[in-house]
């Protein structure tokens, strides 16, 4: 898939665990894990917004397009 999810990179930069992000955003660990591993087929904009607020980042810091 040409869209790469860099959630793990942002979590490491912010020194935050997936558990803490889950609690602060209000998303289940399993859904965040699916997103983190790149297995998600879609992401709601409100979910992306909540993650960006908690991690103090831009959507482009989490989502990356790599053309084939």
N, C-alpha and C positions, 0 to 999 in steps of 0.2 A: 504494500500500500504506500503510495507516495506521500501521505500525510503522516508525519512522525509526531508522537506525543512525548514531550520532554518534561513531564510532570516530575519524574524522579530527579532530574537535574535541578529543577526549581526547589524541590523539597530539600535537597542537599545544600543548595545555596542559602536557604533560609534556616537550615539546621532544624527542620521540622519533620516529625514522623508522619506516616500515613494515618496513624491513629489520631494524632492531634488535628491534622487537617480534616479528617472525617468528623470529629467532634465540633470543630469550629465552623465548618461549612454546613453540617447537617445532612451529609450524604453517607450512605452505608459504606463500610469498609469494602465490601464485595464490589460495589459499583465503582469506587475509586480504584480498586485493584484492576478491574477490567480496563478502565481508562488508562491507568499507568502502564499496563503491559501492551497497550496498543490494540487490544482485542475489541474495543468499542466500535460500533458501526456509526454512532452519532453521539453528539453531545448537545444538550440544551444550552442556549445562550445564557439563560439565567444561572445555570450551573457553572458555566465558564466564568461568568461575571463574579459569582460568589468565590470561586477558587482564586481569581485574580485579586479580589479585595483582600482575602486572607493572606495571600502570598505577596501582596503589594507588587504586582507585575502586570505586564500587558499580555493580551491573548497571544501575540507573536512570540512571547517568551516560552509559551507552553506548546503552541502548535507550529509545526515547521513543514513546509512543502518541499519535497524532493522529487523533481521530475525524473521520469525514467528515460 
